[in-house]
Amino acid sequence: QGPDHSSARPERFLQAAADINLRLVNCTTAAQYFHLLRRQAALLMTDPLPLFVLTPKSLLRHPAVASTPQQLTEGRFMSVLDDVEGRARAKQIRRLILCSGKVYVDLISSERRAAAEDVAIIRLEQLYPFPEVALRDALAGYTRVEEVIWLQEEPENMGGWEFVRPRLETLFGDRVPLRYIGRARSASPSEGSAAWHQLNQKALVEQALATGTEIDAPLV
């Protein structure tokens, strides 16, 4: 819980990313990780870019990221994962939450998720190269969206926000407002307390899934 207990700082890799010089991913299922390694092996001879995987240890045995044998034997790595349940009720969706990595598991584990029927969650499994085409395809069916949220657990000046923000602004233009939900800007990536971290993490997730006047409630 110290400020630099891990060197896995997304913003540092993203600042160094340019001219398609690396791949930066943050998997949220076992099958995604498996197919990612298969893809990397297949590209070693034709497109041998260094691969950086930011998936945390806390997801290694988490039941929410488990995959079936069929998911492991079939399919391929997906740079963007759509909300399967949200897609089924696309006409009801008013808010899109875009996120990457473990914060997705916090979202679907929240008690508020079931009640947030007008919310769909789209995961960016690959941050660089930025999956613009795949993201456009995932967004295409949500025609009644009124707001888009980027959710992350890192402080505002860290994580993926400052990298994805201009790309999302270009993608959405003036059609839909884009909001950030996450920790305030900070000199340290860590809060130094597991209890305080969990409290703030819960507040972030609840605000992302909030309804009505709760949406404008201040973050902890």
C-alpha positions in Angstrom: 0.0 0.0 0.0 3.0 2.3 -0.4 3.0 4.9 -3.1 5.1 2.9 -5.5 4.5 -0.7 -4.4 4.0 -1.6 -8.1 5.7 -0.5 -11.3 2.5 -1.2 -13.2 1.6 2.4 -13.9 -0.7 2.6 -17.0 0.0 6.3 -17.6 3.7 5.7 -17.8 3.4 3.1 -20.5 0.8 5.2 -22.4 3.1 8.2 -22.3 5.7 6.1 -23.9 3.3 4.6 -26.5 3.6 6.1 -30.0 3.9 4.9 -33.6 2.5 1.5 -32.6 5.6 0.6 -30.6 4.0 -1.6 -27.9 0.8 -3.4 -26.9 -0.8 -2.5 -23.5 -3.7 -4.6 -22.3 -5.8 -5.2 -19.1 -7.7 -8.4 -19.3 -10.8 -9.1 -17.3 -11.4 -12.8 -18.1 -9.3 -16.0 -18.2 -10.2 -16.6 -21.8 -9.1 -13.1 -22.8 -5.7 -13.7 -21.2 -5.4 -17.1 -22.8 -6.3 -15.8 -26.3 -4.0 -12.8 -25.8 -1.0 -15.0 -25.2 -1.9 -17.1 -28.3 -2.2 -13.9 -30.4 1.2 -12.7 -29.1 2.9 -16.0 -29.9 1.3 -15.9 -33.4 2.6 -12.4 -34.0 6.2 -13.0 -32.9 7.5 -13.5 -36.4 5.3 -10.9 -38.2 4.7 -8.1 -35.7 6.9 -8.7 -32.6 5.8 -5.8 -30.4 6.5 -5.9 -26.6 3.4 -6.9 -24.7 2.5 -5.3 -21.3 -0.3 -6.9 -19.3 -1.7 -4.9 -16.3 -4.1 -7.5 -15.0 -3.7 -7.5 -11.1 -3.1 -10.5 -8.9 -6.5 -9.9 -7.1 -8.3 -11.3 -10.2 -6.3 -14.5 -10.5 -8.9 -16.5 -8.5 -11.9 -14.2 -8.7 -15.0 -16.1 -9.7 -16.2 -13.2 -11.9 -13.3 -13.6 -14.3 -13.6 -17.4 -14.7 -14.1 -18.7 -18.3 -15.7 -21.9 -19.5 -13.7 -24.6 -21.4 -15.6 -23.6 -24.6 -14.5 -20.0 -24.2 -10.9 -21.1 -23.9 -11.0 -23.4 -26.9 -13.0 -21.1 -29.2 -12.9 -17.4 -30.0 -10.1 -14.9 -30.0 -8.8 -12.0 -28.0 -11.2 -9.1 -28.1 -9.8 -5.6 -27.7 -13.2 -4.3 -26.6 -15.9 -6.3 -24.7 -19.5 -5.2 -25.0 -22.1 -5.6 -22.3 -24.0 -8.7 -23.4 -27.0 -7.9 -21.1 -27.0 -4.3 -22.0 -27.0 -5.1 -25.7 -30.1 -7.1 -25.3 -31.9 -4.0 -24.0 -30.0 -1.4 -26.0 -33.0 0.9 -26.5 -33.2 1.3 -22.7 -29.6 2.3 -22.3 -29.1 5.9 -21.3 -25.7 5.8 -19.8 -22.5 4.1 -21.0 -19.7 3.3 -18.6 -16.3 2.8 -20.3 -13.6 1.3 -18.2 -10.6 -1.0 -18.2 -9.5 -3.8 -15.9 -10.4 -4.6 -12.3 -12.9 -1.7 -11.8 -15.2 -3.6 -14.1 -15.4 -6.5 -11.6 -16.2 -3.9 -8.9 -19.0 -2.6 -11.0 -20.7 -5.9 -11.7 -20.2 -7.0 -8.0 -22.0 -3.9 -6.7 -25.4 -4.3 -5.2 -26.5 -1.4 -7.4 -25.7 -3.1 -10.7 -29.0 -5.0 -10.9 -31.1 -1.9 -10.5 -29.1 0.2 -13.0 -31.1 -1.2 -16.0 -30.4 1.9 -18.1 -26.6 1.4 -17.8 -24.3 -0.6 -20.1 -20.6 -1.3 -19.3 -18.1 -1.5 -22.1 -14.6 -2.7 -21.3 -11.4 -1.6 -23.1 -9.3 -4.7 -22.8 -6.6 -3.1 -24.9 -5.5 0.5 -24.3 -2.8 0.7 -26.9 -3.0 0.6 -29.8 -6.3 2.3 -29.1 -9.1 0.0 -30.4 -11.1 2.8 -32.2 -12.8 0.5 -34.8 -13.8 -2.1 -32.2 -15.1 0.6 -29.9 -17.1 2.2 -32.6 -18.7 -1.2 -33.4 -19.6 -1.7 -29.7 -21.1 1.7 -29.5 -23.2 1.5 -32.7 -26.2 -0.1 -31.2 -26.7 2.3 -28.3 -28.6 5.0 -30.1 -30.4 6.6 -27.1 -27.4 7.2 -24.9 -27.5 10.5 -23.0 -24.1 10.4 -21.3 -20.8 8.5 -21.4 -18.6 8.0 -18.3 -15.0 7.0 -18.1 -14.5 5.2 -14.8 -11.1 4.3 -13.3 -9.8 3.7 -9.8 -6.6 5.6 -10.3 -6.3 9.4 -9.6 -7.3 11.7 -12.5 -3.7 12.4 -13.5 -2.9 8.7 -13.7 -4.5 5.6 -15.2 -5.9 5.7 -18.7 -8.1 8.9 -18.5 -5.7 11.5 -19.9 -4.8 9.1 -22.8 -8.3 8.1 -23.7 -10.0 11.5 -23.2 -9.0 13.2 -26.5 -9.8 10.0 -28.4 -13.2 9.7 -26.8 -13.9 13.4 -27.3 -13.1 12.9 -31.0 -15.3 9.8 -31.1 -18.4 11.3 -29.5 -17.9 15.0 -30.5 -20.8 17.1 -29.3 -23.4 14.4 -29.5 -23.0 13.0 -26.0 -21.4 14.6 -22.9 -18.3 12.8 -21.6 -17.7 12.6 -17.8 -14.9 11.4 -15.7 -15.5 9.4 -12.5 -12.4 8.5 -10.4 -10.2 9.7 -7.7 -9.1 13.4 -7.7 -5.6 14.3 -9.0 -2.9 13.2 -6.6 0.8 13.1 -6.3 0.7 9.5 -5.0 -1.1 6.6 -6.7 -1.8 5.0 -3.3 -4.0 6.1 -0.4 -1.8 4.3 2.1 -4.8 2.6 3.8 -6.6 -0.5 2.6 -9.8 0.5 4.5 -9.8 4.0 3.0 -9.1 2.6 -0.5 -12.1 0.3 -0.2 -14.3 3.1 1.0 -13.4 5.4 -1.9 -13.6 2.5 -4.4 -17.2 1.8 -3.3 -18.1 5.5 -3.6 -16.7 5.6 -7.2 -18.7 2.5 -8.2 -21.9 3.8 -6.6 -21.6 7.2 -8.3 -21.1 5.5 -11.7 -24.3 3.4 -11.2 -26.2 6.2 -9.4 -29.6 7.4 -10.6 -31.3 10.8 -10.6 -29.9 13.4 -8.2 -27.3 10.9 -6.9 -25.3 11.4 -10.1 -24.0 14.8 -9.0 -23.1 13.7 -5.5 -19.5 14.5 -4.6 -16.8 11.9 -4.5 -15.3 10.8 -1.2 
